[in-house]
């Protein structure tokens, strides 16, 4: 069996991205960063949203308050870091496919965290998840 035939038999993330899997992870991280940008500037920061919660109690105010509390406690950063470490541990046990998916998820959460006030933990998590994706090739 030639070396190229083994590559064709891959499935899932590997079949989708091939050797460019780390690039796919970076694109997923960038897309979630963009989504987080919209959430930050359309849902969290506008004064009108806060004023609406003070005047009345729209259905979305508890959701907004919980989201703000989650970001204040660095929730996205911790979650991204936990996923990155889980991906590395999964890779160390020899489960490359599972490690790839966990690393992808970690990069997505890290992208949210980078724009939503959780840079301290999200950036190292993104680096660890990206390293895991590179090692899992």
C-alpha positions, 0 to 999 in steps of 0.5 A, spaced: 500 500 500 502 506 497 503 512 502 498 516 499 492 511 499 492 511 507 491 518 507 485 517 502 482 512 508 481 518 513 474 520 515 471 526 519 476 532 520 482 529 517 478 528 510 475 535 510 482 538 511 487 533 510 494 536 512 491 543 513 487 541 519 491 547 523 489 552 518 481 549 519 482 550 527 485 557 526 479 559 521 474 556 526 477 560 532 477 566 527 469 565 526 468 564 533 472 571 534 467 574 529 461 571 532 463 573 539 465 580 536 457 581 534 455 578 541 460 583 545 458 589 541 450 588 540 448 584 546 453 586 552 456 593 551 450 597 548 447 602 554 440 601 551 441 594 553 443 595 560 437 601 561 432 596 558 434 591 563 433 596 569 427 599 566 423 593 565 425 586 565 425 583 558 426 575 557 433 576 555 435 580 561 437 574 565 441 571 559 445 577 558 446 578 566 448 570 566 453 571 560 456 577 563 457 573 570 460 568 566 465 572 562 467 576 569 469 569 572 473 568 566 469 562 564 470 562 556 478 562 558 477 556 563 473 552 559 478 553 553 484 551 557 480 545 560 479 543 552 486 544 550 488 540 556 483 535 555 485 534 547 493 534 549 491 528 554 487 525 549 492 525 544 497 522 549 493 516 550 493 515 542 486 517 540 488 522 535 481 523 532 478 525 539 484 529 540 482 533 534 475 534 535 476 537 542 482 541 540 477 544 534 472 545 540 477 548 544 479 553 539 472 555 538 471 557 545 478 560 545 476 565 539 470 567 543 474 568 550 479 572 546 474 578 544 469 577 550 474 579 556 478 572 557 484 573 553 489 571 559 486 564 559 484 564 552 490 565 548 494 560 551 489 555 550 488 557 543 496 556 542 495 549 546 489 547 542 493 549 535 499 545 538 495 539 539 492 539 532 499 540 529 501 534 533 495 530 531 496 530 524 
